Amino acid sequence: MLVYIIIGIAIFILSLLVGINIGNRRMISTLATKKEELEVEIKNKQKEIEKMLKNAEEEAKALKQKELLEAKEEIHRLRQEFDSEAKQQREELKANEERLIRKEESLAKKEENLEKLKEKLEVQHENVLKLEKELETKLNEIAKMTEEEARQVVINEARDKYEREIAQKFKEIKDHYEEESKKYARWVITTAIQRYASDVTNEITTSTVALPTDDMKGRIIGREGRNIRTFEKLTGTDLIIDDTPEIVVISSFNPLRREIAKRTLEMLVADGRIHPARIEELYEKSKNEIQEYIKEVGKEAVMRVGIKQPHLEIIKLLGRLKFRTSYGQDVLEHSIEVAQFAGMMASELGLNVELAKRAALLHDLGKAVDHEVEGSHAIVGGQIAKRYGEKLEVVNAIQYHHNEVDPMTPEAVLVAASDALSASRPGARKETLENYIRRIEQLEEIAKSFRYVDKAYAIQAGRELRIIVQPDKVEDEIAEKLAHDISVQIEEKVQYPGVIKVTVIREKRSISYAS
């Protein structure tokens, strides 16, 4: 019995082992099949990835070729546009040169004609002198007048006889030659003005410093006023402390001193320690900062104009002009503006642009030291420029801009014209009431000093002078010459900004009453 049981158990175990072996084989077979399938799938995926990479490389290559082609086409288009613009500019420059040559030839012919006409007038003048002598002799013989009396009679008669003819000739010459010169000059000046614009500056004599509290005013004054006395003595300014809340006013006619004082006071207020020793310390610090600022401002002005760097001392003097005003106009900004005008007009006229700009920028250099050196600022400025190595042409242009020496170059005349243009543009300058009234009175006095003038009125803030003459003694041609003669006198005797229009009015009224 036990044997059977053992045999049964053995058979069960054997059958179990056989089943397990068969299951393992099936599982191994299944896993092998799946492994083969995965390997096939991986190979397929690898092929797809390789195909995608190959397609991506081909697309990138095509895109790169397309971008290169488009870039080449754009470069070709830009090159064509540049060549077209350059060609157009060359043609315009050539046309301008030809036009200037024609104008020069025309002006030369007109000058020749003017010389001939001048010779004719001189011959007529000699004839008048001969006639005066003959009449003088006859009058002495007939009237038995003194030589001086006879001479005066002859002169008056000759003047009355030939005045109309001379005035008529003058009008013809003026009308004939004035139009072309005015037209060309107007074109050059308006072109320069159109290409340049500048801000309007105003002159001030005070600066304000804000305070954190009104208690700071007492600390600024100090015990028995020692702080404010030290401050005013060091800076050379007046410190105005009034009832205006949280504000102190610094007053001085010297902008440089006023700026140093303002910086010193601002640093004292920020620091809070206000006593004489600290005031002196911060004052010296402000002076050093201003000197560095002046140097930077001078360099910036040279860069804005676009000229070669001058001597360092000249740059410092240019920077000092930042703190100088003339009729309310910032002198440094005025100098930069004059340089731009001169450069533009020199370019239009075919002159030396670098020379015109350089002389124009330095033309008011003497104003930086005119209170320290005797002489006019034009002469002093030329001497300074010569001392620091500027060319003779630049020195001459600086000294000529107020007609104190003769011009050596056309650029010197351009500098003077640009200076007048900058000073006379609307809003550039302002003048005191006393100077304005004096100029108005002087204009009217000059007009009334001429013969046949009945009344004279300066109107439109002195920009126009209207003159009423005696109508029975002044004809139209004489009125034309009278206006010219008065304008010449004004140019010689009056200092004024801009242009003054002289108008001669000849009016005759006939009145009758019916009763």
Disulfide bonds with the S-S distance in Angstrom:
none
